[in-house]
């Protein structure tokens, strides 16, 4: 059983979350707290495995409490936030401080059932996560020669597809911050709610050499551009003449996720094949594993993050189990592996294509 403490100033939210999460046999709601001061005492007394944390509370806001908690008593935290631009930015700050996931509060834009199912999954992932990795400082650009790695002259027919979930915001940042301006177009799925992906893309755009933005339907993927799938929408790659563009669609969740990494990877396998590189990063569950296998079988060069550097070794582990990854690498080497793959024209076997 995963012991959970709910921290929220709203009595209604506390009751809704307690009632809904209690329906899951592997989750035990050991208590609730109206503010961080009450939460502090209950953490000591009840020893929860995971806490859910509201960001807007009296006496001490959620970010201040999270910073103190991660300094003095680090533990897995799932943040619940309302869908506003300010809260989207604060949610990213929470992830930087060490929160495992950010989700929408009940009533923000999703039904209570949607929120409770997503929250249960996030709690399970948080319970398995490596808190020490989640608390690491945001990545910085590497000086290990990556920026000087030559790229093929023709990159318009190449595509890089990346998928991640729990712990993925920092992992994706670690990869993109090392991508030079001439990098082929990147299509990225990070499991996040809508609006939060907008803020995530904006922050990446501020620190990367390449341009990063939230994807719009029909947008072309060109060198030097990374497109982030919008929260709550699937993103697919399609061929358009000699180039590629993305389609943004609704549809049922895949592996309980929308956007789904698997949906993106399957489309990349179909339309880009050996002209693509697939990368599966940290995250809970199996989303993306079968899609990465399809990419490899279509001739793509495929990579998965290793266990040691993954906050949650779920998605990469499933990919490794079925032989979907041509190479398994620590996070700090994935940028170089992508660029080497482009330079050497590696195929689905990890060998240079003839």
C-alpha positions, 0 to 999 in steps of 0.5 A: 500500500502507498501511504498518501497525505493530501495537502490542500486548503479546500475542504471540498478538494480534500474530500473529493481526492480522499473519496476518489483515491480510496477506491484504489486498493493500492493507495491508502489515504493516511491523512489530510492537511489544510496548510503546510504547517499542519502538513509538516506535523502530519508528515512526521507523525504519519510517515506518508510515502507520497504527498499531494500538494496544492500551490495556493494555500494560506500561511505558506504557499506550496512552492515555499513549502516544497523548497523547505520540504526538499531541503530538510525532508525530501520525499515524493511530491505530486503537485495539483494546480489550477489551469492558469498561466501563473500556475503553469509557470509555478508548476514548472518551478515545482518540478525544478524544486523536485516535484515528481509530477504536476496535474490539474486540480478537480474542476480545472478542465477535467472531470473528477474521474479523469483527475483521480485516475491520473493522480493515482497513476502519478502517485504510483510513479512518485512512489517508485521515483528516485527523489535524489535525481528529481532534486538535481539542479536544472541541466546546463549546456555541456562543453564536452565537444557536443556543440562542435559535432559536425552534422550532415549537410542535408538535414531536412529529411531527418526527424528526431522523436523524443518521448518522456513522462515522470522526470522528463521535463529535466531530461528533455531539457538536458537533451535539447540544451545541447542541440546545435542550431542545425539539428533536424526537426524534433517532435517531442511528447512529454506527459503533461496537462494542457497549458503546462506544455505551453509554459514548458515549451516557452521555458525551453525556447529561452535556454536552448540554441534551437527554437522550441514551441508548442506544436500547432496542427499542420506545422512543418518540422524544419531544422533548428525547430522542436515541437512539443505536443500540446497537453491533452492532444495527440501529435502525429508525424506525416509526410508532406512532399519532401518534408514533414509536418505534424497533426494534432488530434483528439482521440482516446488515451493510449496507455492512459496518456494523451498525448501518447508517446506511442502514437507519435513513435508509430507515426514516425516509424510509418512516415520517416522510418530510417530517416528518424532517430527515436529516444525514450526517456524516464517515465512510468508505464510502457508508453512508447516502448512498442512505438520505439520498436516499430521505429527500430524495425523500420530502420530508425536508430533508437535510444533509451535512457538507462536505469541509473539516470532515470527518475522512474525506470519504467518506459525505458525498461519496457523498451529494453525488454522487447529490444526496442532500443539499439543503444541504452545510454545515461542521460548525459550521453544521449545528446551526443548519441543523437548527433553521432547517429545523425553524423554516421547515419546509424540504422535500427541495428545501431550500425552505420547505414551503407 
